[in-house]
């Protein structure tokens, strides 16, 4: 009998394959995206323990660093988890509350958090409503799979099916959206966007010095109001 996590992973694998066959769909903004000085959207999401949490709770008392993840089988996510662990004390020392937002359900988020050692809460957004609210786009195959053979760049159906089959049952299972680009946002105390960093490709990690400077700025009276 499959566990809840195994069932959710299998459903997420089917979602990945369906999205692979369709190709990326949200490649352009249809309005001016959320930017510096705008009020941050406040959504209610479940965390990795299953508790309901409002995003605004993270910036009520201090600036917040929100890290929007790709999917839980992505190698760049594993690299970002290691970087986040190494950088984490810098963000805390700068005065931030830190939270990751991922596509998985609470059970999958909890398993991923334990496996990767992510030191902060993970919020769960399988419908990607918060990704859309923060105007995070999907990427082309060139942005996501830039070091892959041509059949992947062409989004060849057989190539995607082969990749999904090869990773089934592993920690690198192809799950959720294959096209979602990550992003990292600093929200100042009071809910004003201090930094909107949207990845241009899969491994486009921001310099932690930029994040910590925005956090310090967001905790002062000098930030955008």
Secondary structure, 3 states (H helix, E strand, C coil): CCCHHHHHHHHHHHHHHHHHHHCCCCCCCCCCCCCCCCECCCCEEEECCCCEEEHHHHCCCCCEEEEECCCCCCHHHHHHHHHHHHHHHHHHHCCCEEEEEECCCHHHHHHHHHHHCCCCEEEECCCCHHHHHCCCCECCHHHHCCCCCHHHHCCCHHHHHHHHHHHCCCCCCCCCCCCECCEEEEECCCCEEEEEEECCCCCCCCCHHHHHHHHHHHCCCCCCC
